Amino acid sequence: IFVNLFSILLYFALIEFVDLFYQTSWLISYVSALILSFLINNFFTFENKVFDFLVLKRFISSNLILGLLSYFMLIFLVEILSIGYLISQLLVICLIFPLSFFYHSKLTFNIDRIRN
């Protein structure tokens, strides 16, 4: 949840204070949140004591797919349904977060499953 709050605040700040387009702001906030998410999840949530490139590879590959899904959902909500950029981003996060957490907890950060 901390990472999602960070992402929303960065997204908002980039649009409102830096005057970036919402799609560019999304990309910057998404990549920043991914880095933070990997570090927090790997070392604290799932208590992996080492940096494992296989875990990082799985994390990045799954988040490319989730990122594309998030991006197109955001575009659909803003451009087609005319929902504000911030509400749209909150909706996307609420829809993607459970899917992302479940996937990463079962497949990405499960070291025993990866090694076998």
Rosetta silent file (secondary structure, phi, psi, omega in degrees, C-alpha in Angstrom):
SEQUENCE: IFVNLFSILLYFALIEFVDLFYQTSWLISYVSALILSFLINNFFTFENKVFDFLVLKRFISSNLILGLLSYFMLIFLVEILSIGYLISQLLVICLIFPLSFFYHSKLTFNIDRIRN
SCORE:     score description
SCORE:     0.000 S_00000001
   1 L     0.000  -36.304  177.173    0.000    0.000    0.000 S_00000001
   2 H   -58.033  -42.334 -179.253    2.932    2.312    0.715 S_00000001
   3 H   -65.813  -38.595  178.456    4.154    1.845   -2.857 S_00000001
   4 H   -65.830  -40.476  176.535    0.693    2.631   -4.241 S_00000001
   5 H   -63.690  -43.181  176.351    0.504    5.829   -2.196 S_00000001
   6 H   -58.295  -45.531 -179.200    3.979    6.788   -3.395 S_00000001
   7 H   -61.485  -45.875  179.939    2.920    6.105   -6.993 S_00000001
   8 H   -63.292  -45.345 -179.322   -0.260    8.195   -6.715 S_00000001
   9 H   -64.717  -42.134  177.502    1.537   11.114   -5.088 S_00000001
  10 H   -64.455  -45.488  178.209    4.323   11.084   -7.665 S_00000001
  11 H   -55.444  -50.337  179.545    1.785   10.784  -10.509 S_00000001
  12 H   -61.260  -47.526 -177.745   -0.196   13.734   -9.135 S_00000001
  13 H   -62.846  -40.434 -179.996    2.911   15.875   -8.506 S_00000001
  14 H   -65.334  -34.358  178.980    4.292   15.264  -11.998 S_00000001
  15 H   -77.731  -50.294 -172.140    1.017   16.348  -13.570 S_00000001
  16 H   -79.562  -35.530 -173.755    0.132   19.263  -11.324 S_00000001
  17 L  -106.569  -28.986  179.200    3.544   20.722  -10.445 S_00000001
  18 L   -98.822  -14.090  177.373    5.866   19.630  -13.249 S_00000001
  19 L    65.300   38.507  174.563    3.122   19.949  -15.881 S_00000001
  20 L   -86.948  154.610  175.878    3.781   16.604  -17.542 S_00000001
  21 L   -66.579  149.333 -173.818    1.121   14.852  -19.601 S_00000001
  22 H   -61.443  -30.408  179.581   -0.731   12.161  -17.634 S_00000001
  23 H   -71.439  -40.242  176.662    0.685    9.332  -19.775 S_00000001
  24 H   -66.452  -41.388  177.841    4.284   10.448  -19.228 S_00000001
  25 H   -62.388  -39.871  177.659    3.561   10.907  -15.529 S_00000001
  26 H   -60.335  -46.855 -178.174    2.112    7.406  -15.394 S_00000001
  27 H   -60.176  -46.773  179.999    5.253    5.910  -16.951 S_00000001
  28 H   -64.213  -45.371 -179.236    7.600    7.688  -14.542 S_00000001
  29 H   -68.842  -34.450  179.410    5.493    6.862  -11.495 S_00000001
  30 H   -66.557  -47.778 -179.731    5.028    3.230  -12.614 S_00000001
  31 H   -64.958  -42.383  178.196    8.748    2.600  -13.117 S_00000001
  32 H   -62.077  -42.632  179.036    9.601    4.359   -9.841 S_00000001
  33 H   -66.801  -35.122  177.752    6.991    2.318   -7.989 S_00000001
  34 H   -62.253  -44.796  179.704    8.311   -0.902   -9.560 S_00000001
  35 H   -61.597  -49.553  179.355   11.803   -0.253   -8.259 S_00000001
  36 H   -62.118  -42.998 -179.820   10.508    0.579   -4.793 S_00000001
  37 H   -61.584  -44.834  179.346    8.110   -2.364   -4.843 S_00000001
  38 H   -60.551  -46.850 -177.859   10.802   -4.858   -5.770 S_00000001
  39 H   -63.188  -46.842 -179.858   13.117   -3.675   -3.029 S_00000001
  40 H   -65.265  -47.582 -178.033   10.437   -3.625   -0.330 S_00000001
  41 H   -66.154  -44.294 -176.870    8.879   -6.932   -1.351 S_00000001
  42 H   -64.605  -48.136 -171.316   12.132   -8.786   -1.858 S_00000001
  43 H   -93.101  -24.546 -175.936   13.886   -7.738    1.327 S_00000001
  44 H  -113.564  -57.137 -176.044   11.050   -7.009    3.777 S_00000001
  45 H   -62.324  -50.125 -177.013    7.693   -8.505    2.814 S_00000001
  46 L  -101.023    2.998  171.730    9.026  -11.861    1.626 S_00000001
  47 L    51.185   40.484  172.087   12.237  -11.627    3.673 S_00000001
  48 L   -79.374  125.587 -173.757   14.634  -12.751    0.974 S_00000001
  49 L   -86.939   -9.624 -178.696   18.066  -12.000    2.353 S_00000001
  50 L  -125.092  159.618  175.528   19.881  -11.990   -0.982 S_00000001
  51 L   -88.770  117.992 -175.869   19.452  -10.242   -4.294 S_00000001
  52 L  -113.837  117.381 -178.601   18.381  -12.891   -6.799 S_00000001
  53 H   -65.506  -28.753  177.083   18.496  -12.017  -10.512 S_00000001
  54 H   -65.521  -41.064  176.742   16.017  -14.787  -11.307 S_00000001
  55 H   -64.569  -44.044  178.109   13.484  -13.168   -8.983 S_00000001
  56 H   -60.391  -42.145  179.410   14.191   -9.769  -10.550 S_00000001
  57 H   -61.868  -44.931  178.369   13.714  -11.228  -14.040 S_00000001
  58 H   -64.617  -39.759  179.857   10.350  -12.751  -13.066 S_00000001
  59 H   -63.042  -47.553 -178.813    9.319   -9.502  -11.384 S_00000001
  60 H   -65.553  -46.436 -177.213   10.173   -7.379  -14.430 S_00000001
  61 H   -63.373  -42.074  179.234    8.586   -9.728  -16.968 S_00000001
  62 H   -68.653  -35.267 -179.483    5.308  -10.002  -15.059 S_00000001
  63 H   -76.354  -18.470  170.658    5.203   -6.251  -14.491 S_00000001
  64 H   -64.907  -42.814  179.104    5.640   -5.549  -18.184 S_00000001
  65 H   -68.180  -47.982  178.726    2.365   -7.366  -18.739 S_00000001
  66 H   -63.803  -35.037  177.988    0.667   -5.746  -15.737 S_00000001
  67 H   -65.066  -43.523  177.045    2.056   -2.381  -16.802 S_00000001
  68 H   -62.790  -42.740  177.546    0.593   -2.661  -20.279 S_00000001
  69 H   -60.964  -45.719  178.458   -2.737   -3.674  -18.806 S_00000001
  70 H   -60.544  -45.818 -178.150   -2.604   -0.724  -16.393 S_00000001
  71 H   -60.715  -47.893 -177.893   -1.631    1.709  -19.133 S_00000001
  72 H   -71.152  -30.279  173.601   -4.444    0.691  -21.469 S_00000001
  73 H   -65.573  -42.241  178.961   -6.955    0.690  -18.624 S_00000001
  74 H   -61.829  -46.830  178.394   -5.856    4.230  -17.743 S_00000001
  75 H   -59.198  -45.103  179.992   -6.190    5.382  -21.360 S_00000001
  76 H   -60.051  -47.220 -178.120   -9.637    3.779  -21.603 S_00000001
  77 H   -65.789  -41.669 -177.381  -10.874    5.417  -18.403 S_00000001
  78 H   -77.757  -50.619 -171.739   -9.493    8.875  -19.223 S_00000001
  79 H   -82.887  -39.459 -175.862  -10.005    9.062  -22.990 S_00000001
  80 H   -90.639  -47.188 -177.535  -13.085    6.898  -23.605 S_00000001
  81 L   -91.002   -4.996  177.778  -15.038    7.186  -20.354 S_00000001
  82 L    56.930   38.328  175.213  -13.851   10.766  -19.627 S_00000001
  83 L   -89.647  142.582 -179.187  -13.001   10.014  -16.006 S_00000001
  84 L   -56.159  151.910 -174.509  -10.451   12.359  -14.440 S_00000001
  85 H   -60.755  -36.966 -176.823   -6.828   11.282  -14.544 S_00000001
  86 H   -74.424  -44.263  176.474   -6.452   10.922  -10.772 S_00000001
  87 H   -62.784  -40.466  178.076   -9.662    8.925  -10.233 S_00000001
  88 H   -60.598  -44.569  179.160   -8.716    6.770  -13.219 S_00000001
  89 H   -63.960  -40.095  177.252   -5.303    6.043  -11.746 S_00000001
  90 H   -62.779  -42.102  177.473   -6.866    5.143   -8.387 S_00000001
  91 H   -62.588  -44.736  179.527   -9.286    2.764  -10.110 S_00000001
  92 H   -60.655  -45.827  179.531   -6.476    1.124  -12.078 S_00000001
  93 H   -61.960  -43.116  179.230   -4.421    0.627   -8.921 S_00000001
  94 H   -62.914  -32.188  179.005   -7.400   -0.843   -7.077 S_00000001
  95 H   -81.291  -37.705 -175.102   -7.966   -3.312   -9.903 S_00000001
  96 H   -84.687  -34.329 -174.650   -4.330   -4.246  -10.550 S_00000001
  97 H   -53.583  -50.942 -179.211   -2.983   -4.332   -6.976 S_00000001
  98 H   -61.571  -41.126  178.165   -4.705   -7.569   -5.839 S_00000001
  99 H   -62.143  -45.541 -179.808   -3.732   -9.350   -9.043 S_00000001
 100 H   -63.682  -47.069 -178.218   -0.157   -8.147   -8.778 S_00000001
 101 H   -63.756  -44.416  179.903    0.224   -9.053   -5.106 S_00000001
 102 H   -61.171  -47.656 -179.373   -1.241  -12.523   -5.569 S_00000001
 103 H   -59.575  -49.791 -176.457    0.963  -13.237   -8.572 S_00000001
 104 H   -67.744  -36.371 -179.473    4.147  -12.004   -6.922 S_00000001
 105 H   -70.062  -32.845 -177.873    3.488  -13.739   -3.603 S_00000001
 106 H   -90.704  -32.091 -171.907    2.824  -17.102   -5.274 S_00000001
 107 H  -118.825  -39.725 -173.921    5.199  -17.019   -8.234 S_00000001
 108 H   -80.366  -51.411 -173.284    7.778  -14.250   -8.180 S_00000001
 109 L   -97.160    4.298  176.943    9.056  -14.171   -4.610 S_00000001
 110 L   -82.797   89.343 -173.095    8.447  -17.814   -3.746 S_00000001
 111 H   -60.018  -40.382 -179.631   12.112  -18.859   -3.851 S_00000001
 112 H   -61.935  -39.894  179.740   11.431  -22.563   -3.264 S_00000001
 113 H   -69.221  -37.407 -178.864    9.075  -22.694   -6.235 S_00000001
 114 H   -67.598  -41.983 -175.825   11.496  -20.819   -8.489 S_00000001
 115 H   -73.766  -22.474 -177.654   14.458  -23.064   -7.691 S_00000001
 116 L   -95.092    0.000    0.000   12.529  -26.320   -8.242 S_00000001
